[in-house]
């Protein structure tokens, strides 16, 4: 939040057990993906605008934010699976 550029060390931000997010104070226009329990993509909000609330569809379990336009460039679509790799920055 409140950043003008996506952090270069972040490929995405994963919110486990999260079925809704907001874009208040967010100026990056991220792609917002809602995933089911198996990480299947249920809904994509591409380049999500600021000052909005985004609700995942029925069956949503997790949320993944990616740099704006990444979903389109990578060919991500509802029904596809996302494999997560955890990286912790200290």
KETOR-774780 format. One record per residue (C-alpha): residue in one letter; x, z, y. Coordinates in steps of 0.05 Angstrom, whole numbers, m for minus. Last residue first. Layout:
BEGIN
code, x, z, y
A, X, Z, Y .
...
//
This chain:
BEGIN
code, x, z, y
X, 281, 126, m213 .
X, 249, 61, m235 .
X, 210, 62, m300 .
X, 201, m3, m337 .
X, 145, m12, m387 .
X, 135, m80, m418 .
X, 63, m102, m422 .
X, 35, m159, m464 .
X, m25, m192, m432 .
X, m76, m228, m475 .
X, m117, m288, m454 .
X, m193, m286, m453 .
X, m197, m293, m377 .
X, m141, m338, m354 .
X, m67, m333, m340 .
X, m34, m401, m329 .
X, 30, m372, m301 .
X, 24, m406, m233 .
X, m49, m386, m229 .
X, m37, m314, m248 .
X, 24, m307, m203 .
X, m15, m330, m141 .
X, m11, m262, m107 .
X, 40, m216, m139 .
X, 10, m179, m198 .
X, m37, m120, m202 .
X, m60, m97, m271 .
X, m122, m56, m285 .
X, m143, m20, m348 .
X, m206, m6, m389 .
X, m255, m60, m372 .
X, m311, m67, m424 .
X, m364, m85, m373 .
X, m333, m121, m313 .
X, m279, m89, m269 .
X, m299, m69, m199 .
X, m259, m90, m139 .
X, m268, m54, m72 .
X, m248, m90, m9 .
X, m206, m78, 54 .
X, m154, m131, 41 .
X, m164, m197, 3 .
X, m149, m207, m70 .
X, m101, m265, m83 .
X, m137, m282, m148 .
X, m189, m233, m175 .
X, m182, m242, m250 .
X, m232, m217, m301 .
X, m233, m198, m374 .
X, m160, m207, m393 .
X, m147, m180, m462 .
X, m103, m118, m459 .
X, m129, m90, m525 .
X, m169, m36, m489 .
X, m199, m88, m441 .
X, m162, m115, m381 .
X, m180, m124, m308 .
X, m133, m168, m269 .
X, m120, m163, m194 .
X, m78, m218, m162 .
X, m45, m187, m101 .
X, m63, m202, m29 .
X, m1, m167, 0 .
X, m34, m131, 59 .
X, m60, m69, 25 .
X, m85, m13, 71 .
X, m151, m13, 33 .
X, m147, m59, m27 .
X, m190, m18, m74 .
X, m188, m10, m148 .
X, m239, m4, m205 .
X, m238, 5, m280 .
X, m175, 47, m287 .
X, m154, 78, m352 .
X, m83, 52, m344 .
X, m63, 25, m276 .
X, m6, m25, m284 .
X, 34, m51, m225 .
X, 68, m118, m231 .
X, 135, m154, m233 .
X, 165, m100, m189 .
X, 239, m103, m170 .
X, 227, m152, m113 .
X, 177, m104, m80 .
X, 118, m148, m55 .
X, 124, m158, 20 .
X, 86, m130, 80 .
X, 76, m61, 50 .
X, 21, m14, 72 .
X, 0, 0, 0 .
//
